[in-house]
Amino acid sequence: MDEGAGGGVGRRDHAVLAASVIVLVLLLLMAYLTPIGVLFSASNPYTGVYGYSLNAVLRSETLHIKGLYRPVRVIVDRYGVYHIYAQDLHDLFLAFGFIQAENRLFQLDLVRRAAIGNLSPILGPSYRSEDLFQLKIGNYLTAERDWNETLARAPTDPMANITVMILEAYSEGVNDYIEYAEVHHELPFEFTLLHYTPQPWTPVDSFAVQQYMVESLEFGDDPLILSLMYYKMGQLANYLNPPFPPIPQVYYAGYNGTPNATVEEEAENIWPINSTIAQMAYELYKEWDPPFISPHAVGHSNEWVVCGNKTATGRPILVGGPVLGFSLPFIWFEAQLVAPGYDVFGVFLPGDPVPVIGFNQHIAWTLTDVQAISWGTYFFVQTVNGTDYYFNGSWHPIIHYYVDGVELNWTNWGPIMVQNGSLALVMYWLGNTYSNDLGVLFYISNASNWQQFYDALRHWHVPYQNFAYADVYGNIGDVSAGIYPIFTSSGGGIPYSPDAIMPGDGQVYVKGFIPYDDIPHAFNPPSCFIVSSNQRQVGPSYPYWYGDSMSFSPGTRAWVVYDYLLYHNNISVQDMMRLQWNETDLAAAWSMPTIIRALEQDSSNPYVATALSYLKGWNYTMSPDSKAATIWFYIYSEVYFNFIYGLFNRTGFWPEFSAVRPGPAGGSWPGTFGLASLDEDVIHLLMTGNGTPIYNGSVDQLIVNSTIEAMKLLESWFPNGNYTWANFYGFYWPSLTGAKALSVGPLSGLGGDYFTLNDQSGGGGGPLPTSPGPGGQSWTFIANMANLSDSYGVYPGGQSENPASPYYDNYIPIWIKGEYLPLLFIGSPQAFTSSEVTVEVNLLPSG
């Protein structure tokens, strides 16, 4: 690969001057991060950060790229978004691989290492336990098998065939950039800091990143927790985690009828475990949550779609706001890809050359987490004797794999996670089943109607995702895509609940999956809108077991959208913008009558009187300048603590399982147990004033005592009484390097909480900067199907991972104000105006 002519002497001189300044910035940053020897090496003008600093300045240029068949034109628009125009799909995905690597090479390498359990060689032995966990759950094994399976299917399966072409071209483009960067000394400075160079990218790496994202979206230890609860509490565990949510949900796919008795009986038929299995479950629980290098979902995403009969344009509007953890560089990369017969705009994950969310000339789509069926993760106890495991009346050989010098042992159900003598706790995770997500996403991105979209999702296995849909013809829809297992009992009775640990000897087995046409979905409903914000998709009369309420959202966000769309017509794009950043806490609205009634009975207490003075007349908006918002948050936190942890204490759930208790604050906010069902229990108690059979004391007194505790805590932090919500609620973007100098935040300015559409999950655990939230809406996206050029979106980050680049974090100031950027959906490079173009890069075939 060689570099062609530049984009003009004056422009190049300008880039060199800017790069000289950037060198100083990078060296100053590195001085805080590195030993002197590395810093000296980095300052080398031939091999150090100087070359990388040139990468921070966008410049028009011509490059010669190996593997290209024909010229490719790349426009970077005024917002930093890449528009790639190729003459065939091979060149398009090769060019995209080059461009994504140019902007995110260190992120690409770090995420693939995290996925396959290979961080410790570069980050040190402290990461070895995380590496071993990733190896144990099977990410590398599954990625390698998925690629081989795709190759085997390619001759007869069109989806597999196009996937092979895309991944091979993309890998070639990434590797072209690695070679280019090494020759021109433009490798990201992190490689210099860590003393290594990136290995070539392979299609297996893209499948490994797919596995890592499946893990972040659909991988849960809920069955371990429920079994431990049942071990200590008996039937109280079922009251805490009922099969159907105690608070009515927005069931977008229907079935809001009489509860299915068989499903209810299965959900409550928990297999009793003994002390040995309980200890194994607890041991695995403590090991469960490795730190994610790439941001993982926090399960509070929103999507909705409105048909043309309710919009001002007469055509649908689609709105998406997936909630993910924050980092710099950010998880998303924004681009438009164009080739003959293919034109799509969207956001891409590291290592994934097709958009996860986006639109083409005909359709738009977005995603939220389904939160169903134990996150697709199940646990079985099997008997082993060292070389064999027992299943269905006979012994079978344990399957041994060796990866990176580590022996991995699997049974028919999956990897052995914990072993105690002859007992093994085995994980059956649907993430280890074959799923060509990239091929499905390509088919979706190239679909022109609902049937093509719906048919493509037949092949989506994991992770469980709600795919919202709208098209230019006026149709709307949603599909909760994935494979949902049907468990049965070998004895013909009701099987044990898959929401808890199950016996793995054959008493319970998977007889198949819910037929695709029976999974939750909707198309052009009479309501003229669909809302899917992690609430349960189907009501209690759904004929299949679909999991209990343990991991479902309390439903507050979905109800806010539902109520708005139900009572409004002539809806505009601007209306949807305002709704997406709505700060109404419906849990507060539901709870406040009971809280105020209880507090009025003890209003002579000065703490209670202060709380009442703010809460009476409050509009339930978690705005930054509100003291009532803070008071509500901490009243809820203290009620949660006294109610839930009081029960845990009485039943001995902890201190025996004390690591389960994260801290003293409440809700599914920081320091809580982290189960949505417990939030529903608390909200239901506050709505009704009745906590039986879980809590038999005076609910009014519980509220009063919790309020006093909350007010004492707030006044200890702010003796001057300035405890407005802005002092507790902020956003933080940690650098993937771990360096604070390269991080951003905490920043406040937006309101909201866990229960609001403007979601910032995890914040509020104390005054800033002690506990900023780890994430929020990662891509605020609105597609106007009447005019796709009038669509909007922004993610809170930047396109470049280079901290000296103006595109490192330039979207954050826009996002933090709740604003949007227009999405320039332009079909050819000639259609751009000069004011819309920052630079143009020409990629030519080498030789």
Buried (B, 14 or more C-beta within 10 A) or exposed (E): BEEEEBBEEEBBEEBBEBBEEBBEBBBEBBEEBBEEEBBEBBBEEEBBBBBBBBBBBBBBBBBBBBBBEEBBBBBBBBBBBBBBBBBBBBBBBBBBBBBBBBBBBBBBBBBBBBBBBBBBBBBEEEBBEBBBBBBBBBBBBBBBBBBEBBBEBBEEBEBBBBBBBBBBBBBBBBBBBBBBBBEBBBBBBBBBBBEEEBEEBBBBBBBBBBBBBBBBBBBBBBBBBBBBBBBBBEEBBBBBBBBBBBBEBBBBBBBBEEBBEEBBBBBBBBBEBEEEBBBBBBBBBEBBEBEBBBBBBBBBBBBBBBBBEBBBBEBBBBBBBBBBBBBBBBBBBBBBBBBEEBBBBBBBBBBBBBBBBBBBEBBBBBBBBBBBBBBBBBBBBBBBEEEBBBBEEEEEEBBEBEBBEEEBBBBBBBBBBBBEEEBBBBBBBBBBBEBBBBBBBBBBBBBBBBEBBBEBBEBBBBBBBBBBBBBBBBBBBBBBBBBBBBBBBBEEEBBBBBBBBBBBBBBBBBEEBBEBEEBBBBBEBEBBBBBBBBBBBBBBBBEBBBBBBBBBBBBBBBBBBBBBBEEBEEBEBEBBBEBBBBBBBBBBBBBBEBBBEBBEEBBEBEBBEBBBEBBEEBEBBBBBEBBBBBBBBBBBBBBBBBBBBBBBEEBEBBEBBEEBBEEBBBBBBBBBBBBBBBBBBBBBBBBBBEBEEBBEEEBBEBBBBBBBBBBEBBBEBBEEEEBBBBBBBBBBBBBBBEBEEBBBBBBBBBBBBBBBBBBBBBBBBBBBEEBBBBBBBBBBBBBBBBEBEBBBBBBBBBBBBBBBBBBBBBBBEBBBEBBBBBBBBBEEBEEBEEEBBBBBBBBBBBE
